[in-house]
Amino acid sequence: MPAAHRFEQLGAQAARLAEVDLKSMLQADPARAGDFAVRAGPLYASFARQGYDRAALDILFDQLAAVDGPGRLRALFAGETVNPTEARPALHTALRGDLTHETVARDAHAQAQATRSRMRGLIAALAASDVTDIVSVGIGGSDLGPRLAVDALSAPTPDRFRVHFLSNVDGAAAQRTLAGLDPARTAVLLISKSFGTQETLLNGAILRQWLGDDERLYAITANAERAASTFAIAPDRILPMWDWVGGRYSLWSAVGLPIALAIGADRFDELLAGAAEMDAHVLDAAPRDNLAAWHALTAIWNTNARGLATQAVMPYDERLKLLPNYLQQLVMESLGKSVKLDGSPVGVQTVPVWWGGVGTDSQHSFFQALHQGTQIVPVDFIGVARGDDPYRENHAALLSNLLGQAEALANGQASADPHRAYPGNRPSTMILLDSLTPRSLGALLALYEHSVYLQALVWGINPFDQFGVELGKQVANRLLPAVHGEAVADDVVTRALLAELVKLKPAK
């Protein structure tokens, strides 16, 4: 069946259900509360408050069957060229598990294991030194994943090392990061796949001068020669990256060294094991029992059948406050495409705008718009069943707010006063972690990775390239001489802005 007709079928289902609200659906079919839920390892997810019924769900799963979802998942794991625009496989799953007998994937897994052994050696050497602080310098995929994991999994007080992150090219970020640190007791990790990223090289130069000692500089890169020539980093302090892993999928590799330094190598291995457990579930489970399939098809429903333009993610755990930032890159960089693999227009909407914040703080800012605004925003609620802190009553209140917000969005509340009426019928997915551990966080992040891949299959796009990030950087590099006053910009608006900047430029 042509893709256009399949999307028309979804639109017809949405039109049929347009006047049926979530509350009525649950009253008519109370069994959906259990039937529209999936357990996978340490995660439980409920889709009962999404706006499809069983008939529409059949059409959704037909979408996945039409693109051979299970077969294309096997191709991903096997190391086939699933990134055709760059002629590469995407083997992030091989970094954390060995689920296939295919030679390409098994070789990649062996390389990953060898690198993890080297990581342990570097960690042991640093632990035996006087180093107390680690500064991880990277941006995008070289920063967001490790930063999230360190923030989520670190103990309330630092263990052996305190890990800091520096990403922004803004000099104020470097100034603040270094304030209070002792260069004699600090090591620096420079993380860049190409070792040509402007932000990382500029910040790396600041850190190198500040350290005054190249012996505490380390690199994680696919361009070891450039790391050695640019920063004089010895080969035994360089860990590899590979072209078969994209930046936003790389926290499972040596890019995760900051994580292992912050939480320990054993707990880093647990993070990978949790992701591998989700990999096995996604690879082996039938579509109707497959958590990633449910999540991906729900996104297709809200984007293409209902035409909803944004997606919120609300973690109800302070330790997951960086999850929305991480998912913005994972989802929007992967799925922000407008052409199919053959270069033709997609013809339908692809990725919505992802955004969010942590509960309960967000309830006192933008939840007003979620409940009573004119735009319907689907929400992924993320909760943690068992808290680790000693404040039991606070955790009970946190969970009651998590459950209460989802219920209020779905059911609403009538009132004779229109200002106090809640329309309800606002869809959400509830994802519950048994507890926040390396295993459960690994499973959660792997779930989103696989959901992204399955959505891409339905749309016929490539989720593994990111050419859209390049043009702005190219223009910025071209304009740098103009900012220095050594050239004239071509664009008339840019010239006017540069003239204004010159007026405000501080005297030397």
N, C-alpha and C positions, 0 to 999 in steps of 0.2 A: 504494500500500500504506500503511495507517495506520502512524503512527510507532510505536505500541505494538507492533504485530506485527513491525516491523523490529528493535526492540530485543529482542524475544523470540527472533528468529532469531540475534542475536548471542549471547544467553545460551545458546542451544542449541549453538552452536559452541564456546563456552568450556567447556560441560559435556563435550562430546565430547573436548576436548583436556586435560581436567583431570588426567589421569594420564600425560600425555606431557610429558616435560621438554625444556628447550631443547637439551640435549646430544644427546638422541635425535633431535630434529627435524633438527639439523644433520647427524647421521650418516645419517639416512634421505634427506636432500635437501641434499647439500653445495653444490649450485648456488645455494642461497639466499644464500650469503655474498656473491655478486656480484649476484644478481637482486633482492635486497631492499636495494639501495643506489641512491642518486641523487646525481648531481653537478649543481650549479647554480652557475655562475660560480666564485668562490673557495671554495665550500663543498662538502664531500663528507659525506654522511650514510649510515650503515648502520643498518638496522632488522632485521638478521638475528637479533639476540638478543631480539626481541620474541616473545611467546608465541602468535602466530597462524601457521597454515600457509597454503598457497595457497588452499585452499577457504574458510577463514575470511576471507582477504584479499578474495576475490571478494565476500563478503557485506558487508564493510566498504566497498568501493568502490561497491557498490549503494546504501549509505546516502547517499553524496554525490550519486550520480546522481538519487536520489529527491527531493532538495531542489534540484536544478538548480544544483549547485555552480559550474560554469563560467559559467552565465548570471547568477547572483547576484554573482560576482566582477566581471563586466562592468558590472553595475549599480553596484557600489561605485565603480569607476574612473570611470564616466560622471557621477557626481554625483547619482544618484537618491536619494530619501529612504530611506536604509537605517537611519536612526535615527528610527523613527516616533513614539516616545514624546515626542520633542522636536521632531518635524517638521523634521529636518535631514538633509542628506547628511553623509558622513564622508570628507572629501577630503584626508586626510593624504598620499595618493599624489600628489596634484597639487602638493604642496610640493616634490617632488623629481623629477618627470618629467612628460612630456606624452604620454600613451599612448592618448589617445582624441580623437575629433573632436567630442565633445559640448561644447556651448557652456558649460555650467555648470563643467565641469572645466577647460576651457581658460581661462576667465576667472579661475578660482581660481589656476591656474598662473601667469598673467600677474601677478596680485597678489603671488604669492610671489616671482617674479623681481624685481619692483620693490622689494620689501622687502629682498631680498638685496643689491641695489645700494646701498640706504641703509645696510645693515649695514656694507658695505665702507667707505663714507664715514665712519661713526662710528669704525670701527677705525683708519682712517688718521689721523683727528683725535686719537684717544687716543694713537696711537703717536708722534705729533709733540709730545705734551705731556710733562709730568714724571711722569705716572702710571706707577707700577710694579706696583700691585696692584689687582685687581678683586674685589669682594665681590658674589656673586650671591645675592639674597635671594628665595626662593620655597619652595614646599612641594609634595609630591606630584609631579604631572606637570611642574610648573615647576622641579623640582629633580632628580629621580632620573635622567632621561635625560641632561641635560647633565653631571651629576656623574659618571655612568658613563663617558660618552664622554671627558671630560677626563682622568679617571683612567686610562683604557685607552690613550689615544692621545698623551698628553703625553710629551715627551722626558724622560730621567732628570733633566736640569737644566732649569729653566724657560726658555722662549724670551723674548719681549719682555715678557710679562705673567705674573705669578703670579695664578692664579684660585682664590678661596676660596668656599666655599658655606656659607650659613646658612639653615636651614630650621626647626628646632625652636623653639617659642615659649619654651622654658625659657631664662631669662636667662643661665644658665651657658654656653649655646651661643654667645650673642653675646659674652659676656665672653672666652671662649677664642678666638673667631675674630678679635677685634680686638686681642688681645694681640700686641704686636710690630709692628703695622702703624702706618704714619704717615698720619694723616688728610690731610695735605697732598699725599700721593702715592698716594691711593686713590680709585677711582671705584666707585660702587655701582649695581648693576642691580636694580630692583624688578620682579619677574616675577609677575604675577597677572592671570588672564583678566578677572575681574570688578573687580579692584582693591578687593575687599571682604573678602579672606581675612584672618582675624584674625591669624594668625601672621605673615604678610608685613607687614601694616600696623604691628603692634607692633614687629617687628624693624626695619622701615623707619624708624620714628620714632627708635629708638635710633641707627641709622646716620646719620640726618639731623642729629641733634644733635651726634654725634661728628664728623662732617665739618665742620660749621660753614660749609658752602658749598654751596648748592643747585645750583651749576653743574656739579657732578660727580655728580649724581643722574640716572639714566636709568630709563625704564620700558618694559616690554613688556607690553601689555595690550589688551583689547578695549574698555576704558572710559577713553579718553584724557581725557575731561572730568573724571573723578574723580581721575585721576593729576595733572592740572593744578591742580585745586582743593585737593586734600589735601596735595600735596607741592610745589606750585609748579614742576612740571617743564615746561619749554618744549616746544612741539610738535616742534621739531627733535631733541629727545632722547627722543621717544616712538616706539616701533615697534609695529606693529599685531599683534594676534591676531584670530582670526575664530571665529565660533560653529560653523563647519563643521569645526573641528579640536578634538577632545577633548584635555584636558591630557596624558594618557598617550601620546598620539600626536603631541605637539607639538615634540619636540626638533628636527625637520626645519625648523621655522619660525624666526622671530626669537627664540624661546625658546632656540635654539641659539647665540645670541650669545656666551655664555660659552665655548662650544666653539671658535668661530671666533677668539675672543681668545686662547685658550690654545694652539691648534695652527695658527692661520693661516687666512685666508679660503679659500685654494686647497684646503687639506686638508679644510676643512669641506665644500666643494663635492664633493670625492672621497667623503666619507661619504654625501652625498645621492646621488651617482652609483651607489654600491654598492647602496643601497636601491632605486633606480630599476631597476637591473639585475635584482634579485630580483623587483621588481614585474612586469617584462616576462616573466620566466620563469613566474611564477605565473599571469599572465593568459593566456599563450599555450600553455604546455605541456599536453599531454594528461594527464588525471588520473593515469594509471599512471606518468608521467614527472615528476610535479609534486611537488617537495619539500614544499611546504606541505600538499598533500593527504595525503601519507604521514604527516607529523608530526601533523596534526589527527586523522586516523583512528586512529593509534596511541593518541592520548589518549582517543578514544572507546572503543576496545577495552579499555584498562586501567581506565577509569572505569565503563563500563556493562556490558561483558561480564564483566570480572573483579572488579568491585566494589572496586578499590583506592582508598584514601581520601586518599593523599598522593602527591606527585610531587617528586622531588629534582632539582636541577640542580647539576652539579659542574664548574665551569670549572677546567681544569688549566693555568692561566696567572694569575700574580699580578695582572696588569693587568686581568683580568676579574673581580676579586673582588667587585665591586659588581653583577655581572649577576644573581645571585639576588634581590637587593633590587629591582632594576628589574623583573624578571619577576614578582615577587609582585604588584606593582601592575598591570602590563599584563594579566596573566592573571586574577588573582582579582577585580580591580575590573571587568574586562570580563565575566567569565563567572560571577561570583558572584550568579546570579539564580535564582529559584525559580518564576517565572511566564513563560509564553510571550508572544509579541507581542500576543495577543488577551486577555491577562490571566488565562488559565486556568493551573492548575498544570502544571509541566513533566512531572511524573509519573515522572521518572528522576533519578538523581544528575547534577549538572552539575559544576562545577569542583572538583577535589581541592585540598587544601592544598599550596601550593608553598613549598618551602624549599630550603636548600642552603648550600654553602660552597665554599671554594677548595681544590683539591688542591695539595700533599699534606697540608696542615694538617688537613683534615677526616678523613683516614685515622686520625689519632690522637685523634679525638673520637667522632663518631657512626657511623663505618663499622662498628663492632662490631655495632650494631643492624641495619645493612643486611645484613650477612653471616649473623648468627645469631639475629636477633630474630624474634619471632612474626609481625610484620606485614611483608608484602612491599611494597617501595617501588620503583616504577619510577624509573630514573635517566636523565637526559639528561647524558651526558658531553660536555664541550666541550674540544677539544684544538687546539693550534696547531703545525702541522708544522715550520715554520721559526722558530726563536727569533731575537731581535734582539740579545740580550746576548752577550758574548764567552765565556761560560762553557759550552763545548760539553758537557762531561761532566755538568753539572747538567741541561742540557736533555735529554740522553739518559736520565738517571735519571727526569726528570719524565715523559717519554713512556712509559718502561717501566712506571711506576706507573699511568699512565692506562690503558694496554692491559691491565696485569695485574689491576687492580681489576675492570674489565668482564668479563674472562675468568673470574676467580674467582667473581664474583657469578653468572655464568651456569652454570658447570660444577660448582662446589662441590668437595668432597673428602670421601670416606668415611673413617671412622676407627672402630676398635673402641672408642675412648674417646669417648663421646657429647659430652663437653665440647670435644673437638677435631674434631668432625665439622662440615662445612659443607654445608648442604642444597643450595646452588646453586639453579638455576631462578629466579633473580632477574633480571627483564627490564631491558634498558637500550638506549638509542639512543646511537650515537656520532656526533658532529658534529665534523668536522675543518675548520679554517680553514687555507688554504695558508700564510698568515702573518697576523699581526695588523696590519692596515692600516685606514685609514679606509674603504676600499672593502669589505673583508671584514666589518668591524664593521657597516657599514650594511646589508649583505646579511643578516647574522645577525639583526639586530633586525627587519628587514622580514619575514624568514621567520616569526618568532614572531608578529608582527602578523597576518599572513595565516592562520597556523594558528589563532589565536584566532577570527578571523572565520568560518572554515570550521566550527570546532566549534560556534559559535553557530548557524550555519545548520542543522546536524544536530539541535540541541536546540530550535530554534525560538525562541531568546531574542534580546534586543537587547544586543549587546556594547558599545554606545556611550553608554548613559546610566549614571549612578552615583548614583541617588537614595539608596542605602544608606549613603552617607557623610554624609548631611545630618542625620539625626535626632540623633546624638550631639552634633554641633556646636550644634544648636538647644537641646538641653537644657543644654549647657555655658554658652551665652550667658544662658539663663534663670537659671542658678545663680550667675552672677558676682556679683550683688548680695548673695546669701546668703554667699558667700565673704568679701565685704567687711563682713559683719555688718549689712547694711542691709535684709535681708529674711529670711523663714523658708522653708525648703524644704518642699515638699509631701510628699515621700517620706520615710517613717519611718526607713529605713536611712540615707539621705543626711543626715537631721537628726542622727542619732547620730554619723556620721562627721564632720560639720561641728563638732559639739561637741568631738570629740577634737582636731580641727585648731585650734580656738580655744585649747585648753589648751596646745598646743605652739607657738602663734604667738609670734614674737619680740616683745619689748617695743619700742615706737617709740623 
